[in-house]
Amino acid sequence: MTPKPWKSYISPLPSPGRQFCLHGLDVPVGRFGALGTFAQVWRGKWRDGKLPSWSAFDFYDFGGWHGWIHIDEIVSAPSFEMRCRLWGSELVDRLGIDETGKLLSHSPAMAERNLIPFYQDILSIPAIGTNSGFVTSYGRASEWSVIKLPCPGYGAEPDVILSCSMQGAALAFSPEDLLEGRAD
C-alpha cells in the first residue's frame, strides 16, 4: 500500500478533554503505548502490503486483549451505518452496556460529535484511528484510550473496524504527527 500525503489532523474536541485522531498505517506501533502490542498483531497479518482481512485473525491472536476488543462492520454505505459484531466482556463490565449486535446509530457513543466522519475516514483513507480522553457517553465518567484498525471484511476495501480499548491514562498526540480527514 502506498502512503498518501496527508496533513495533520485532530478533530474538533467533541467534549472537553477528548481527542479523535488519524494516523498513517505505517507509523511505529510504539506511538500507541500499551495498545501498540495490539496494533502489532494487526500489522503482523499484513500480506504483500495489503490490510489484513477480518478472517485472517484467530481468537488466540489476541491473548490478553479478549475482553477489551470491539468490532464494527458496515451494514449500509450510502447512509453510513455499522453494526457491532463483538463487544468485549471488560467493556460490558466497565461501561455497563453490551453493544454486540447493535447498530451504531443506537449506541450511546453517538453522543460524540463527528463520530460518523471519523469512522468513515478510518475506512476510506484508510488510517489508524485513536480516540482518547475522558468518556462520559455511557453514563459513566472515566479516561480511555482506543485504537481503531481498518480491515476488509468480505471484499478488498476496508469495511470492518477492529478496535481495542484500554481504561486508564489517555494517550495524547501532537498535530504534526497526525493525518488530515477527508474534506466534506
Order of alpha helices (4+ residues) and beta strands (2+ residues): beta-alpha-beta-beta-alpha-alpha-beta-beta-beta
